Amino acid sequence: MAEWETLQRIMPPAAECNKSVNWGRMSKSWGKEFPPDYRQFIEAYGPGTIQRYLVIQRPEYKGDQSASAYGGMILETKNAEAAWESEEKSPELEGTHPELIAWGADASSDLLCWDTSGNISSIWPVLVRNRDDGLWRRYDCGMVEFLSRTLQGRFDECPLGDLALWAKPSVLYLNEREQQRLLDECPDL
């Protein structure tokens, strides 16, 4: 709970997300129950973007024909699986074969995933593919803790390819609904 409260202090929800997800259907379509912190995040914030840099993926039902063709959880998971096969891993990941689900992607082309090979979603680690150094790294924390620690600068080094979110006392989160409202009001943005 402390990480959740810290995240909300650093990044207060800017607008109601109005996003309803059938988590039972999500679990059935992916064959896995999604982590409680991700479900809590999506219910409070909705899918969207942190600081116009890191996109938190919209939950998409695997096999859904209406899934985004330009990003989104399904496409970014496919990208992560392809990158896993061809890119280097940090020593603790050598020889491992994680089951990936992408929950984030950023403007530096980094991919943020869970290793879903464990049975308990609340302890799935975060795997980050940092495009700058072409290396996968493991972070033994959930999504909310990962975001909170990144925003506070509490890793040994920034896990992302840019410092846009590193050690920031305050950041802006815009969910998809709020982003669309702003674009409708100011189409030149």
KAPEUR-V293196 format. One record per backbone hydrogen bond with DSSP energy under -1.0 kcal/mol. CO is the residue of the C=O (numbers start at 1). NH is the residue of the N-H. If there is no record, write none. Layout:
BEGIN
co = (CO CO)
nh = (NH NH)
END
This chain:
BEGIN
co = (1 2 3 4 5 6 7 10 21 22 23 24 25 26 27 27 35 36 37 38 39 40 41 47 48 49 50 50 53 54 55 56 61 64 72 73 74 75 76 77 78 79 80 81 82 83 88 90 93 99 101 103 104 105 106 110 111 112 112 113 114 120 121 125 126 127 128 129 130 130 135 136 137 139 139 142 143 144 145 146 147 148 149 150 150 151 172 174 175 176 177 178 179 180 181 182 186)
nh = (5 6 7 8 9 10 11 171 23 26 27 28 29 30 31 32 39 40 41 42 43 44 45 176 56 174 53 54 107 50 105 48 64 67 76 77 78 79 80 81 82 83 84 85 86 87 136 93 96 116 114 57 112 55 109 106 129 103 104 127 101 123 124 115 139 113 137 111 134 135 130 90 128 126 141 146 147 148 149 150 151 152 154 153 167 168 51 49 179 180 181 182 183 184 185 186 189)
END
